[in-house]
Amino acid sequence: MFEALPEPKADAILSLMAAFRADTRTDKLDLGAGIYKDSQAKTPVMRAIKTAEKKLADTQDTKAYVSPTGSVPFCHAMIEQVFGRDADTSRIRAAQSVGGSGALRVLAELMKQGRPEANMWVSDPSWPNHVPLLKASGYQLYRYAYYDAASGQVNLDGMLASLSKAKEGDIVVLHGCCHNPTGADLTTDNWTRVIDLLEQKNLFPLVDLAYQGFGDGLEEDAAAVRMMASRLPEMVVAASCSKNLGLYRERVGAAMLVAQNDAEATRALGLLGGVIRANYSMPPDHGANATEIVLSDAALNADWRQELEAMRTRMIALRQSFSDAMRKRSNSDRFDYIAQQKGMFSRLPLNTQQLDTLREQHGIYIVGDGRINVAGLPEQGMDALADALCSVMADTTAAA
Ligand SMILES: Cc1ncc(COP(=O)(O)O)c(C=O)c1O
């Protein structure tokens, strides 16, 4: 059996995290891993979650199974968070999922039952794990143009041109906010044009909402999803609680669907429950239960929103000071885009050789595509970081 298996391919981000952990230098800097970090480079349990977990430990009186689609109150709370208080919930349903990744996987399998002939379109670039996660459902993946590296903006014309090649009924994977890995988001006008095209060509959106609350705010970051839900007959959303509730290892998310009407929504949710049952039977309970407590308790909800807002504004401040330091050291405005982008990531124009030098000589860890985790930027060491980056870029330019 096992001797016949090929060597596994290493995951670039996970390998970099392992190399960082093994590095004994005390002044090393991790800009690689996609997790939020505070000013002490820690990823703490959020205050409201801690309180909810204590409450859960004191009051939970059974560990009996819940159901393949998870807790109904959790799903209702997630629907309200993503679609808003005033949404027409008669055609919206949600299933508790194993993080955003689990939601993507089970939604893709459900769609494969509904539209087996469709192709799936993923942004170029995108979160690398989109490819294996979505391919596993049997879909053929195509890439659509998304990012203009020279300006740090979305290449809207390229995106529309690529998607105009999709065939009727194809599925388009869209980042609802805080695009990973570029940080370049569509503006409201851009979204209107993308949705016009989806409507004209009867394309089906699968929205990945992994960073709600990290961009412009909790409500603002859901605006694109809400616009799509109000204009399009059908869509699905993979929401994650990993980042905005800091629940990474607990594996909490929601697989959500908007159908044409109540009856179709109920049928689709029933089938989604079947997909879940055939994969892992039931989602884990603990993190979703704690989330449910936080979202439904007014005081805990307010405290969570406050902490999330502090994380968001901290990342905005880090973007600004990093972009200022890069402007000063590079003597150019080519890094100004970093301050304008959204969420936890931006990309730097670094090649493999430059990335190796940064890691080996400066202890700075950045993933292979130049993606940096903005939350990992050093509040007190911005000039030194900009020095290292600019010297590495200048060295290679001079050598070229
Ligand atoms: C764009 C994107 N989608 C989905 C996920 C999945 O998140 P999780 O499965 O941890 O909830 C991530 C995590 O990094 C992500 O960056």
The ligand as an SDF file (V2000), in Angstrom:
LIG
                    3D

 16 16  0  0  0  0  0  0  0  0999 V2000
   -9.2210   33.5590    1.2100 C   0  0  0  0  0  0  0  0  0  0  0  0
   -9.3910   32.5230    2.2620 C   0  0  0  0  0  0  0  0  0  0  0  0
  -10.4500   31.7250    2.2120 N   0  0  0  0  0  0  0  0  0  0  0  0
  -10.6680   30.7730    3.1190 C   0  0  0  0  0  0  0  0  0  0  0  0
   -9.7790   30.5760    4.1520 C   0  0  0  0  0  0  0  0  0  0  0  0
  -10.0760   29.4410    5.0920 C   0  0  0  0  0  0  0  0  0  0  0  0
  -10.1200   29.7530    6.4020 O   0  0  0  0  0  0  0  0  0  0  0  0
  -10.4650   28.6690    7.5020 P   0  0  0  0  0  0  0  0  0  0  0  0
  -10.7180   27.3750    6.8330 O   0  0  0  0  0  0  0  0  0  0  0  0
   -9.3080   28.6240    8.4110 O   0  0  0  0  0  0  0  0  0  0  0  0
  -11.6990   29.2120    8.1590 O   0  0  0  0  0  0  0  0  0  0  0  0
   -8.6450   31.3690    4.2480 C   0  0  0  0  0  0  0  0  0  0  0  0
   -7.6580   31.1470    5.3060 C   0  0  0  0  0  0  0  0  0  0  0  0
   -6.5620   31.5830    5.3110 O   0  0  0  0  0  0  0  0  0  0  0  0
   -8.4540   32.3780    3.2820 C   0  0  0  0  0  0  0  0  0  0  0  0
   -7.3950   33.1840    3.3260 O   0  0  0  0  0  0  0  0  0  0  0  0
  1  2  1  0
  2  3  1  0
  2 15  2  0
  3  4  2  0
  4  5  1  0
  5  6  1  0
  5 12  2  0
  6  7  1  0
  7  8  1  0
  8  9  2  0
  8 10  1  0
  8 11  1  0
 12 13  1  0
 12 15  1  0
 13 14  2  0
 15 16  1  0
M  END
$$$$
